[in-house]
Amino acid sequence: MSIVKHLQEAVVDTLSKLYNNTFTEKDFQINQTKTEFEGDYTVVLFSLVKSLKQSPDSIGNELGEGLIKNHPHLFTSFNIIKGFLNVTISDVYWISLLKRNYHDICFGKQAMNGKKVMVEYSSPNTNKPLHLGHLRNNFLGWSVAEILKANGYEVIKSCIVNDRGIHICKSMIAWQLFANGATPVSTNTKGDHFVGEYYVKFNDEYKKQIKELMDQGASEADAEKNAPIMLQTQQMLQDWEAGKPEVIQLWKEMNGWVYAGFDVTYKSIGSDFDKTYYESNTYLLGKDIVQAGLDKNVFYKKEDGSVWIDLTADGLDEKLVLRKDGTSVYITQDIGLAQQKYDQYKIDQSIYVIGDEQNYHMKVLKLIAQKLGLPYADHIYHLSYGMVELPTGKMKSREGTVVDADDLVKEMIDTARHHTEALGKVKDFDADELDALYRTIGLGAMKFYLLRVDPKKKMIFNPEDSIDFHGFTGPFVQYTYARIKSILRKQSLNNQEAVSDALLPLEKELMVVLEQFPSAIESAAAELNPSAIANYVFLLAKTFNSLYTEHSIANAETAEKRALRLQLSSMTANVLESGMQLLGINVPERM
């Protein structure tokens, strides 16, 4: 139970005894006391004034005295500042909490709550490699899944691969025209990079052909429509949908190259999935649901045979759900896949980690599902996140200006190497240890930087700024962890004397922050926001470093103080490791 919960129960109990009435935690508010005032937590009294017909100060004095009388193990003193009751928590409480938990590597994690959640993320196209935008998506989805697990949910991590459609046909046509039979193996190129190069080649050729047609007098619209390479691509898409054997064979082969490349990248960045769906298997889903919707008059059919839904009364517009030729559109497929997910896993919530450019699409998906009365409708949640850019600006995959995920990972590792070598503290590491350390720091810096920002916000990622051993960064937290592990290697925790000394201000401050870890996990899960964990572990690392700077551990004033600080160090290390793991970040034993 958190300290705030303890305080709420103590205040409810004391108010009930003082005023012979029934109270709940909703009748007052509890906050951490502001640093300029004496005390640890503050009870806001104004909401009690009307019902008790007393002044805030009068209520505060009676409540403060009652808390100390009825709960002496929890409170030692109080003061009142303009209607705010500031209470000081007993050192006995904090030391007891430390003794119980300093060795617990699972501190903060909740027992299973019986609820099941699916988190869908990544969702790449098979015409190009993963890029910087995919990295934010993957890190966000993976971290949210782990945070939910820590909060007691059973989580299924899923991915939908966009492996069909005009985009992959563009790469396929370009390969036929320009590759001369080349393969990833023959060119020693990673498969997703290889296919992505032909996507760029397609657009280069497409632009060239448009210009040629316009030079011959065609309008831009006609040139775009009639460019030979585009006509070939559209024919290939029709051939694929018709199941033409040679097209299907090429499609399977080129997608296979991409999947092999994706697997390497996913392993490199530490991303994984419990279930992968493929659009080529799901694009026909949803048609039966549309028919059921027609029978219920949720949808209507136009004269040309196309099927629509009118959402204008809901502030949206009319939305196509089946084309006149009977083929489905994306929203139809998504409804069908959502139903399949529910049928397969009976999930209590389905979370879609998708960029904010799809906000409208996701509103339509949920609204249609609700109008159809589908069992999962109210539990669809769009975790919308802002786009990530580099200092140089936006990225465009068709122009080949996207920042490739593999290249960025390599750059981060190289930057970590440069910064670490500049500090000159790894001379006793062998080559393998150094490679592992640079990867740990580089990936940790990138993940922390991308996750420390509220998902809803757009952001600019600067690789150089992300590796700063003194700022709000992953390496700062990693370095703090390594420092603590070094201390614990030198100072044994075995057979330590019982901790009995009163807490100094910085010791207590660190204990207060440690106690908040379960609440940080709970908050991050409720908000689906890993930045809450990033902010927490940074605060914890900063608080520990303040204590370490001011007070010696090895040469503490007493044996009890030495034991106390070692236990604080051990608990801090465990919580830092747990918190960073929730962000997908490893922490090194040495740096």
GUZAMI-856866 format. One line per 2 residues: number of its first residue (from 1); their letters; for each residue x, y, z of C-alpha. Coordinates in nm, 4 decimals. Each point is the difference from the previous one (the first is absolute). Layout:
NUM	A	X:Y:Z | ...
This chain:
1	MS	0.0000:0.0000:0.0000 | 0.1333:0.3441:-0.0919
3	IV	0.0715:0.2683:0.2571 | -0.2789:0.2146:-0.1507
5	KH	-0.2457:-0.2874:0.0539 | 0.1223:-0.0343:0.3596
7	LQ	-0.0517:0.3737:0.0479 | -0.3478:-0.0098:-0.1515
9	EA	-0.1042:-0.2827:0.2305 | 0.1475:0.1756:0.3050
11	VV	-0.1747:0.3289:-0.0835 | -0.3359:-0.1738:-0.0631
13	DT	0.0353:-0.1922:0.3273 | 0.0927:0.3107:0.2011
15	LS	-0.2702:0.2229:-0.1514 | -0.2617:-0.2655:0.0713
17	KL	0.1053:-0.0211:0.3644 | 0.0217:0.3767:0.0440
19	YN	-0.3311:0.0927:-0.1564 | -0.2040:-0.3201:0.0406
21	NT	-0.0833:-0.0083:-0.3682 | 0.0850:-0.1981:-0.3132
23	FT	0.2808:0.1259:-0.2243 | 0.1780:-0.1313:-0.3111
25	EK	0.3251:0.0904:-0.1722 | -0.2062:0.2039:-0.2484
27	DF	-0.0791:0.2532:0.2757 | 0.3548:0.1391:-0.0001
29	QI	0.3168:0.0093:-0.2062 | 0.3545:-0.1085:0.0823
31	NQ	0.3103:0.1342:-0.1783 | 0.3715:-0.0039:0.0635
33	TK	0.0954:0.3008:0.2085 | 0.1645:0.2785:-0.1968
35	TE	0.3727:0.0247:0.0625 | -0.0227:0.3468:0.1565
37	FE	-0.2147:-0.1343:0.2870 | 0.0774:-0.2421:0.2827
39	GD	-0.1589:-0.3427:-0.0344 | -0.0273:-0.2944:-0.2369
41	YT	-0.3647:-0.0053:-0.1086 | -0.2771:0.2582:0.0027
43	VV	-0.3694:-0.0521:0.0746 | -0.2117:0.2633:-0.1780
45	LF	-0.2776:0.0944:0.2433 | -0.2243:0.2469:-0.1837
47	SL	-0.2450:-0.2635:-0.1257 | -0.0798:-0.0896:0.3639
49	VK	-0.0860:0.3530:0.1135 | -0.3635:0.0049:-0.1149
51	SL	-0.1019:-0.3375:0.1447 | 0.1849:0.0446:0.3305
53	KQ	-0.0863:0.3711:0.0381 | 0.3468:0.0801:0.1333
55	SP	0.2949:0.2012:-0.1287 | 0.2757:-0.1846:-0.1903
57	DS	0.2510:0.0726:0.2770 | -0.2329:-0.1358:0.2689
59	IG	-0.0593:-0.3191:-0.2001 | 0.3736:-0.0263:-0.0641
61	NE	0.0948:0.0226:0.3661 | -0.2548:-0.2607:0.1072
63	LG	0.0894:-0.2317:-0.2875 | 0.3767:0.0398:0.0485
65	EG	-0.0199:-0.0779:0.3727 | -0.2312:-0.2930:-0.0714
67	LI	0.2344:-0.1466:-0.2622 | 0.2958:0.0031:0.2395
69	KN	-0.2116:-0.1459:0.2828 | -0.1679:-0.2740:-0.2050
71	HP	0.2912:-0.0842:-0.2355 | 0.3267:0.0702:0.1868
73	HL	0.1904:-0.2499:-0.2146 | -0.0812:0.2069:-0.3087
75	FT	0.0106:0.3674:0.1061 | 0.2455:0.1967:0.2139
77	SF	-0.1058:0.3643:-0.0438 | -0.2222:0.2391:-0.1908
79	NI	-0.0404:0.3664:-0.0871 | -0.2720:0.2064:-0.1603
81	IK	0.0583:0.2588:-0.2719 | -0.3116:0.1919:-0.1131
83	GF	-0.2350:-0.2951:0.0010 | 0.2530:-0.2654:-0.1043
85	LN	0.0927:-0.2688:0.2546 | 0.3629:-0.1055:-0.0527
87	VT	0.0905:-0.3288:0.1710 | 0.3414:-0.1583:0.0573
89	IS	0.0261:-0.3759:-0.0469 | 0.1855:-0.1993:0.2630
91	DV	0.3515:-0.1213:-0.0827 | -0.1104:-0.3359:0.1392
93	YW	-0.2413:-0.0344:-0.2917 | 0.2660:0.0735:-0.2615
95	IS	0.2640:-0.2239:0.1583 | -0.2491:-0.2852:0.0315
97	LL	-0.0896:0.0400:-0.3683 | 0.3697:-0.0082:-0.0906
99	KR	0.0674:-0.3141:0.2038 | -0.2877:-0.1832:-0.1664
101	NY	0.0873:0.0946:-0.3555 | 0.3681:0.0853:-0.0509
103	HD	0.0725:-0.3489:-0.1366 | -0.3272:-0.0435:-0.1927
105	IC	0.0695:0.0102:-0.3753 | -0.3777:-0.0081:-0.0678
107	FG	-0.0840:0.3006:0.2160 | -0.2717:0.2084:-0.1613
109	KQ	-0.1494:-0.2718:-0.2200 | -0.3599:-0.1083:0.0517
111	AM	-0.1578:-0.3453:0.0161 | -0.2014:-0.1185:-0.3023
113	NG	-0.3381:0.1715:-0.0157 | -0.1701:-0.2429:-0.2391
115	KK	-0.0348:0.2510:-0.2846 | 0.1360:-0.0549:-0.3492
117	VM	0.1295:0.2738:-0.2318 | 0.1333:-0.0060:-0.3553
119	VE	0.2510:0.2667:-0.1018 | 0.0472:0.0354:-0.3759
121	YS	0.3103:0.1849:-0.1173 | 0.2646:0.0224:-0.2718
123	SP	-0.2311:-0.0799:-0.2977 | 0.2625:0.0430:-0.2740
125	NT	-0.0408:0.0012:-0.3772 | 0.2024:-0.2581:-0.1913
127	NK	0.1236:0.2487:-0.2597 | 0.2616:0.1621:0.2228
129	PL	0.2147:-0.0496:0.3106 | -0.1019:0.1121:0.3476
131	HL	0.0839:0.3660:0.0587 | 0.0179:0.2527:0.2829
133	GH	-0.3797:0.0303:0.0195 | -0.0267:-0.3765:0.0393
135	LR	0.2506:0.0174:0.2846 | -0.2164:0.2342:0.2045
137	NN	-0.2994:-0.2212:-0.0767 | 0.1802:-0.3215:0.0981
139	FL	0.1540:0.1409:0.3153 | -0.3313:0.1517:0.1060
141	GW	-0.2066:-0.3122:-0.0668 | 0.2506:-0.2385:0.1585
143	SV	0.0378:0.2189:0.3097 | -0.3749:0.0461:0.0452
145	AE	-0.0398:-0.3784:-0.0181 | 0.2655:-0.0537:0.2693
147	IL	-0.1468:0.2723:0.2230 | -0.3429:-0.1623:-0.0242
149	KA	0.1545:-0.3371:0.0887 | 0.1631:0.1569:0.3056
151	NG	-0.3413:0.1339:0.0988 | -0.1529:-0.3479:-0.0043
153	YE	-0.1404:-0.0368:-0.3529 | 0.0447:-0.2961:-0.2309
155	VI	0.1335:0.1606:-0.3175 | 0.0122:-0.1219:-0.3595
157	KS	0.2421:0.1971:-0.2162 | -0.1156:0.0033:-0.3603
159	CI	0.1032:0.1374:-0.3369 | -0.1886:0.0379:-0.3284
161	VN	0.2315:-0.0133:-0.3020 | -0.1176:0.1975:-0.3039
163	DR	0.1262:-0.2547:-0.2528 | -0.2367:0.0602:-0.2919
165	GI	-0.1229:0.2839:-0.2164 | 0.1389:0.2529:-0.2415
167	HI	0.3075:0.0828:0.2115 | 0.1614:-0.3445:-0.0199
169	CK	-0.0975:-0.0254:-0.3688 | 0.2043:0.3160:-0.0648
171	SM	0.3109:-0.1687:0.1412 | -0.0768:-0.3184:-0.1921
173	IA	-0.0350:0.1797:-0.3359 | 0.3195:0.1976:0.0598
175	WQ	0.1843:-0.3230:0.0836 | -0.1187:-0.1570:-0.3250
177	LF	0.1094:0.3053:-0.1992 | 0.3343:0.0817:0.1594
179	AN	0.1366:-0.2867:0.2127 | 0.1266:-0.2370:-0.2726
181	GA	-0.0691:-0.2879:0.2388 | 0.1909:0.1496:0.2949
183	TP	-0.0909:-0.1218:0.3501 | 0.0955:0.0989:0.3536
185	VS	0.2507:-0.2858:0.0030 | 0.1613:0.0880:-0.3336
187	TN	0.0358:0.3663:0.1008 | 0.0821:-0.0689:0.3675
189	TK	-0.2887:0.2268:0.1002 | -0.2423:-0.0372:0.2893
191	GD	-0.3328:-0.1145:-0.1465 | -0.2213:0.2889:0.1109
193	HF	0.2604:0.2524:-0.1172 | 0.0239:-0.1803:-0.3323
195	VG	-0.3745:0.0159:-0.0672 | -0.0166:0.3579:0.1269
197	EY	0.2562:0.1064:-0.2595 | -0.2353:-0.1143:-0.2761
199	YV	-0.2861:0.1962:0.1542 | 0.2166:0.3108:-0.0364
201	KF	0.0972:-0.1049:-0.3551 | -0.3692:-0.0303:-0.0865
203	ND	-0.0689:0.3576:0.1068 | 0.3075:0.1309:-0.1806
205	EY	-0.1168:-0.1655:-0.3223 | -0.3608:0.1073:0.0585
207	KK	0.1032:0.3661:0.0311 | 0.2121:-0.0322:-0.3142
209	QI	-0.2891:-0.1453:-0.2006 | -0.2434:0.2644:0.1262
211	KE	0.2386:0.2727:-0.1163 | 0.0367:-0.1645:-0.3415
213	LM	-0.3764:-0.0185:-0.0477 | -0.0484:0.3598:0.1127
215	DQ	0.2734:0.1095:-0.2429 | -0.2103:-0.1671:-0.2700
217	GA	-0.2996:0.2136:0.0979 | -0.1835:-0.2153:0.2551
219	SE	-0.1463:0.1607:0.3123 | 0.1620:-0.0886:0.3308
221	AD	-0.3073:-0.1999:0.1078 | -0.0062:-0.1978:-0.3266
223	AE	0.3766:-0.0544:0.0131 | -0.0236:-0.1401:0.3534
225	KN	-0.2850:-0.2273:-0.1057 | 0.1515:-0.1254:-0.3243
227	AP	0.3690:-0.0344:0.0821 | 0.0942:-0.3487:-0.1281
229	IM	0.1605:-0.1118:0.3258 | -0.3169:0.0904:0.1942
231	LQ	-0.2184:-0.1877:-0.2482 | 0.2281:-0.3033:0.0376
233	TQ	-0.0274:0.0225:0.3795 | -0.3785:0.0168:-0.0068
235	QM	-0.0107:-0.3012:-0.2297 | 0.2284:-0.1895:0.2379
237	LQ	-0.2347:0.0765:0.2902 | -0.2919:-0.1385:-0.2011
239	DW	0.2064:-0.3081:-0.0861 | 0.0822:-0.0500:0.3682
241	EA	-0.3657:0.0237:0.1004 | -0.0794:-0.2485:-0.2785
243	GK	0.2643:-0.2397:0.1373 | 0.2266:-0.0022:-0.3077
245	PE	0.2681:-0.2570:0.0942 | 0.3135:0.1864:-0.1145
247	VI	-0.1138:0.3201:0.1745 | -0.0795:-0.1853:0.3220
249	QL	0.3386:-0.1715:-0.0159 | 0.1880:0.3291:-0.0396
251	WK	-0.2120:0.1580:0.2750 | 0.0830:-0.2835:0.2411
253	EM	0.3693:0.0139:-0.0859 | 0.0368:0.3765:0.0423
255	NG	-0.2067:0.0051:0.3207 | 0.2185:-0.2827:0.1284
257	WV	0.3066:0.2186:-0.0521 | -0.1679:0.2788:0.1942
259	YA	-0.1106:-0.2243:0.2885 | 0.3547:-0.1276:0.0416
261	GF	0.1203:0.3599:0.0186 | -0.2715:0.0990:0.2458
263	DV	0.0923:-0.2911:0.2272 | 0.3590:0.1236:0.0221
265	TY	-0.1143:0.3524:0.0879 | -0.2566:-0.1152:0.2561
267	KS	0.2616:-0.2143:0.1719 | 0.2448:0.2892:-0.0039
269	IG	-0.2410:0.2454:0.1640 | -0.1543:-0.2535:0.2390
271	SD	-0.3512:-0.0006:-0.1465 | -0.2125:-0.3131:-0.0138
273	FD	-0.3589:-0.1154:-0.0582 | -0.2206:-0.2790:0.1263
275	KT	-0.2221:0.0095:-0.3086 | 0.0627:0.1310:-0.3519
277	YY	-0.2850:0.0626:-0.2413 | 0.0487:0.0493:-0.3750
279	ES	-0.2247:0.2237:-0.2058 | 0.0087:-0.2557:-0.2826
281	NT	-0.1903:-0.2310:0.2372 | -0.2318:0.2637:0.1466
283	YL	-0.0962:0.2276:-0.2899 | -0.3146:-0.2001:-0.0751
285	LG	-0.1180:0.0090:0.3604 | -0.2934:0.2144:0.0986
287	KD	-0.2265:-0.0581:-0.2987 | -0.2382:-0.2192:0.2008
289	IV	-0.0113:0.2662:0.2697 | -0.0944:0.2580:-0.2621
291	QA	-0.2830:-0.2229:-0.1188 | -0.1260:-0.0335:0.3567
293	GL	0.0208:0.3793:0.0286 | -0.2087:0.0389:-0.3157
295	DK	-0.2642:-0.2275:0.1502 | -0.0059:0.2221:0.3114
297	NV	-0.0109:0.3199:-0.2103 | 0.3311:0.1131:0.1485
299	FY	0.1331:0.0172:-0.3576 | -0.1758:0.0927:-0.3210
301	KK	0.0590:-0.0871:-0.3656 | 0.0252:0.2600:-0.2765
303	ED	-0.1350:-0.0498:-0.3515 | 0.3425:-0.1041:-0.1301
305	GS	0.0114:-0.2854:0.2544 | 0.2547:0.1567:0.2351
307	VW	-0.0716:-0.0203:0.3753 | 0.0314:0.3003:0.2345
309	ID	-0.0635:0.1178:0.3530 | -0.1210:0.3516:0.0814
311	LT	0.1885:0.1415:0.2984 | -0.0899:0.3657:-0.0538
313	AD	-0.2220:0.0012:0.3096 | 0.3106:-0.0988:0.1974
315	GL	0.2023:0.2914:-0.1335 | 0.1804:-0.2069:-0.2645
317	DE	-0.1107:-0.0712:-0.3589 | -0.1206:-0.2772:-0.2272
319	KL	0.2412:-0.2917:-0.0134 | 0.0391:-0.2654:-0.2692
321	VL	0.0171:-0.3553:0.1386 | -0.0331:-0.2068:-0.3214
323	RK	0.0817:0.1116:-0.3544 | -0.2540:-0.0452:-0.2794
325	DG	0.1909:-0.3077:-0.1221 | -0.0385:-0.1576:0.3437
327	TS	0.3635:0.0419:0.1104 | 0.0744:0.1206:0.3510
329	VY	0.1773:0.3161:0.1102 | 0.2371:0.0385:0.2947
331	IT	-0.2727:0.0768:0.2520 | -0.1843:-0.3207:-0.0968
333	QD	0.3141:-0.2072:0.0452 | 0.0707:0.1645:0.3356
335	IG	-0.3490:-0.0794:0.1268 | 0.0437:-0.3611:-0.1077
337	LA	0.3445:-0.0285:0.1596 | -0.1267:0.1564:0.3229
339	QQ	-0.2700:-0.2672:0.0101 | 0.2575:-0.2728:-0.0693
341	KY	0.2203:0.1251:0.2854 | -0.2941:-0.0063:0.2381
343	DQ	-0.1107:-0.3470:-0.1109 | 0.3521:-0.1387:0.0379
345	YK	0.0992:0.1550:0.3332 | -0.3168:0.1413:0.1686
347	ID	0.1975:0.3125:0.0819 | -0.1310:0.2614:0.2429
349	QS	0.1734:0.2800:-0.1854 | 0.1579:0.0428:-0.3437
351	IY	0.2655:0.2719:-0.0187 | 0.1154:0.1266:-0.3386
353	VI	0.3346:0.1833:-0.0001 | -0.0409:0.2110:-0.3132
355	GD	0.1217:0.3485:-0.0932 | -0.2293:0.2980:0.0420
357	EQ	-0.0509:0.0326:-0.3764 | -0.2446:-0.2918:0.0404
359	NY	-0.2110:0.1636:0.2739 | -0.2999:0.0357:-0.2312
361	HM	0.0217:-0.3585:-0.1273 | 0.0092:-0.1359:0.3551
363	KV	-0.2998:0.2129:0.1051 | -0.1947:-0.1444:-0.2918
365	LK	0.1052:-0.3570:0.0850 | -0.1169:0.0264:0.3605
367	LI	-0.3219:0.1802:-0.0908 | -0.0986:-0.2563:-0.2651
369	AQ	0.0744:-0.2861:0.2413 | -0.2182:0.1693:0.2642
371	KL	-0.2900:0.0525:-0.2433 | 0.0218:-0.3659:-0.0989
373	GL	-0.0136:-0.0989:0.3685 | 0.3195:-0.2038:-0.0262
375	PY	0.1189:-0.1356:0.3373 | 0.3438:0.1592:-0.0181
377	AD	-0.1144:0.3428:-0.1217 | 0.0304:0.1996:0.3237
379	HI	0.3396:-0.1522:0.0719 | 0.1768:0.1225:-0.3134
381	YH	0.2628:0.2545:0.1013 | 0.2168:0.1989:-0.2379
383	LS	0.3348:0.0827:0.1609 | 0.0661:0.2941:-0.2286
385	YG	0.3540:0.1334:-0.0120 | 0.1682:0.2944:-0.1678
387	MV	0.2429:-0.0340:-0.2859 | 0.3725:0.0008:0.0673
389	EL	0.2366:0.2034:-0.2138 | 0.3709:0.0672:-0.0154
391	PT	0.1505:0.3489:0.0336 | 0.0260:-0.0018:-0.3812
393	GK	-0.3785:-0.0300:-0.0374 | -0.2592:-0.2480:-0.1261
395	MK	0.0756:-0.3290:-0.1731 | -0.1432:-0.1316:-0.3283
397	SR	0.0386:-0.3691:-0.0764 | -0.0851:0.0236:-0.3705
399	EG	0.2842:0.2495:-0.0446 | 0.2454:-0.2100:0.1963
401	TV	0.0413:0.2620:0.2732 | -0.1308:-0.2150:0.2847
403	VD	0.2404:-0.0670:0.2847 | 0.0423:-0.3747:-0.0039
405	AD	-0.0395:-0.1699:0.3389 | 0.3081:-0.2187:-0.0483
407	DL	0.2138:0.2995:-0.0949 | -0.1259:0.1933:0.3002
409	VK	0.0752:-0.2882:0.2375 | 0.3543:-0.0159:-0.1382
411	EM	0.0378:0.3760:0.0367 | -0.1176:-0.0184:0.3618
413	ID	0.2508:-0.2753:0.0801 | 0.2802:0.1971:-0.1655
415	TA	-0.0991:0.3131:0.1924 | -0.0024:-0.1984:0.3251
417	RH	0.3479:-0.1270:-0.0819 | 0.1272:0.3511:-0.0644
419	HT	-0.1456:0.1456:0.3217 | 0.1071:-0.2914:0.2187
421	EA	0.3558:-0.0047:-0.1306 | 0.0218:0.3751:0.0575
423	LG	-0.0720:-0.0596:0.3700 | 0.2887:-0.2479:0.0140
425	KV	-0.1516:-0.2328:0.2602 | -0.0149:-0.3316:-0.1879
427	KD	0.3667:-0.0879:-0.0400 | -0.0412:-0.3298:0.1885
429	FD	-0.2807:-0.1274:-0.2314 | 0.0786:-0.2579:-0.2661
431	AD	-0.1219:0.0408:-0.3584 | -0.3180:-0.2069:0.0423
433	EL	-0.0940:0.1829:0.3195 | 0.0510:0.3334:-0.1732
435	DA	-0.2188:-0.0979:-0.2961 | -0.2770:-0.1095:0.2364
437	LY	0.0363:0.3191:0.2060 | -0.0153:0.2318:-0.3016
439	RT	-0.3115:-0.1784:-0.1281 | -0.1631:0.0201:0.3441
441	IG	0.0738:0.3708:0.0323 | -0.0862:0.0885:-0.3603
443	LG	-0.3321:-0.1839:-0.0097 | -0.0813:0.1137:0.3529
445	AM	0.0623:0.3625:-0.0954 | -0.2235:-0.0248:-0.3060
447	KF	-0.2870:-0.1784:0.1768 | 0.0063:0.2315:0.3006
449	YL	0.0055:0.3128:-0.2179 | -0.2931:-0.1218:-0.2109
451	LR	-0.2021:-0.1162:0.3019 | 0.0653:0.2881:0.2400
453	VD	-0.2420:0.2206:-0.1987 | -0.3760:-0.0314:0.0447
455	PK	-0.1164:-0.2164:-0.2938 | -0.2561:0.2590:-0.1081
457	KK	0.2702:0.2559:-0.0729 | 0.1970:0.0317:-0.3210
459	MI	0.3718:-0.0066:0.0603 | 0.3398:0.0562:-0.1535
461	FN	0.2577:-0.2717:0.0594 | 0.3582:0.1179:0.0254
463	PE	0.2371:-0.3006:0.0295 | 0.2825:0.2097:0.1429
465	DS	-0.2143:0.1507:0.2761 | -0.1368:-0.3400:0.0998
467	ID	0.3429:-0.1170:0.1213 | 0.0808:0.2378:0.2817
469	FH	0.1260:-0.1558:0.3203 | -0.1196:0.2975:0.2055
471	GF	-0.3417:0.0920:-0.1430 | -0.3532:-0.1405:-0.0174
473	TG	0.1201:-0.3040:-0.1932 | 0.0237:-0.3775:0.0072
475	PF	0.3799:0.0002:0.0457 | -0.0359:0.2154:0.3143
477	VQ	-0.2324:-0.2611:0.1539 | 0.2207:-0.2860:-0.1227
479	YT	0.3087:0.1627:0.1480 | -0.1752:0.0444:0.3351
481	YA	-0.0931:-0.3690:0.0008 | 0.3574:-0.1049:-0.0835
483	RI	0.1296:0.2281:0.2763 | -0.2292:-0.1675:0.2547
485	KS	0.1018:-0.3495:-0.1130 | 0.3634:0.0989:0.0436
487	IL	-0.0759:0.1148:0.3549 | -0.1818:-0.3228:0.0805
489	RK	0.2844:-0.2125:-0.1375 | 0.2410:0.1749:0.2358
491	QS	-0.2315:0.0178:0.3017 | -0.1661:-0.3290:0.0901
493	LN	-0.3648:0.0030:0.1086 | 0.0368:-0.3302:0.1869
495	NQ	-0.0583:-0.0046:0.3770 | -0.0599:0.3720:0.0197
497	EA	-0.0917:0.1499:0.3348 | -0.3640:0.0903:0.0597
499	VS	-0.0853:0.3431:-0.1310 | -0.1202:0.2200:0.2845
501	DA	0.1414:0.3506:-0.0510 | -0.2337:0.2863:-0.0854
503	LL	-0.0078:0.0975:-0.3645 | 0.1901:0.3024:-0.1222
505	PL	-0.1926:0.2243:-0.2455 | 0.1642:-0.1419:-0.3149
507	EK	-0.0428:-0.3587:0.1229 | -0.3666:0.0647:0.0601
509	EL	-0.0389:0.1761:-0.3345 | 0.1410:-0.3057:-0.1776
511	MV	-0.2286:-0.2323:0.1966 | -0.3028:0.2117:-0.0912
513	VL	0.0869:-0.0244:-0.3706 | 0.0573:-0.3758:0.0229
515	EQ	-0.3408:-0.0469:0.1608 | -0.1640:0.1673:-0.2993
517	FP	0.1119:-0.2617:-0.2541 | -0.3193:-0.2119:0.0190
519	SA	-0.2059:0.3169:-0.0461 | 0.2155:0.0996:-0.2991
521	IE	-0.0700:-0.3379:-0.1655 | -0.3709:0.0315:0.0761
523	SA	-0.0117:0.3520:-0.1429 | 0.1963:-0.0978:-0.3133
525	AA	-0.2388:-0.2925:-0.0583 | -0.3119:0.2111:0.0517
527	EL	0.1263:0.2672:-0.2411 | 0.1776:-0.2432:-0.2372
529	NP	0.2949:0.2354:0.0303 | 0.3567:-0.1328:0.0385
531	SA	0.1289:0.3549:0.0513 | -0.1346:-0.0277:0.3571
533	IA	0.2531:-0.2797:0.0605 | 0.2806:0.1894:-0.1758
535	NY	-0.0637:0.3044:0.2164 | -0.0161:-0.2154:0.3112
537	VF	0.3286:-0.1864:-0.0527 | 0.1754:0.3267:-0.0822
539	LL	-0.1290:0.1546:0.3243 | 0.1097:-0.3086:0.1935
541	AK	0.3496:0.0038:-0.1523 | 0.0349:0.3724:0.0668
543	TF	-0.1161:-0.0399:0.3612 | 0.2446:-0.2841:0.0639
545	NS	0.2876:0.2025:-0.1433 | -0.0858:0.2870:0.2334
547	LY	0.0212:-0.2358:0.2973 | 0.3215:-0.1568:-0.1264
549	TE	0.1620:0.3409:-0.0467 | -0.0850:0.1176:0.3517
551	HS	0.0375:-0.3165:0.2104 | 0.2624:-0.2726:-0.0066
553	IA	-0.1114:-0.3614:-0.0109 | 0.3247:-0.1888:0.0643
555	NA	0.1061:0.2484:0.2698 | -0.3417:0.0724:0.1473
557	ET	-0.0246:0.1570:0.3456 | -0.1167:-0.3257:0.1624
559	AE	-0.0367:-0.3657:-0.0907 | -0.3768:0.0519:-0.0024
561	KR	0.0324:0.2866:-0.2458 | 0.2219:-0.2100:-0.2235
563	AL	-0.2593:-0.2790:0.0026 | -0.2816:0.2452:-0.0650
565	RL	0.1740:0.1565:-0.3004 | 0.0971:-0.3368:-0.1442
567	QL	-0.3606:-0.1139:0.0219 | -0.1119:0.3269:-0.1601
569	SS	0.2589:-0.0604:-0.2726 | -0.1190:-0.3564:-0.0571
571	MT	-0.3648:0.0991:-0.0242 | 0.0850:0.2899:-0.2310
573	AN	0.1945:-0.2303:-0.2326 | -0.2875:-0.2511:-0.0111
575	VL	-0.2580:0.2686:-0.0757 | 0.2190:0.1674:-0.2639
577	ES	0.0493:-0.3357:-0.1709 | -0.3725:-0.0815:0.0146
579	GM	-0.0992:0.3443:-0.1253 | 0.2450:-0.0047:-0.2876
581	QL	-0.1113:-0.3506:-0.0968 | -0.3543:0.1349:-0.0354
583	LG	0.1437:0.2357:-0.2627 | 0.1829:-0.2854:-0.1724
585	IN	0.3375:0.1286:0.1199 | 0.2805:-0.2115:0.1440
587	VP	0.2200:0.1330:0.2784 | 0.3717:-0.0906:0.0095
589	ER	0.1704:-0.1351:0.3107 | 0.3072:0.2070:-0.0874
591	M	0.0569:0.3189:-0.1961
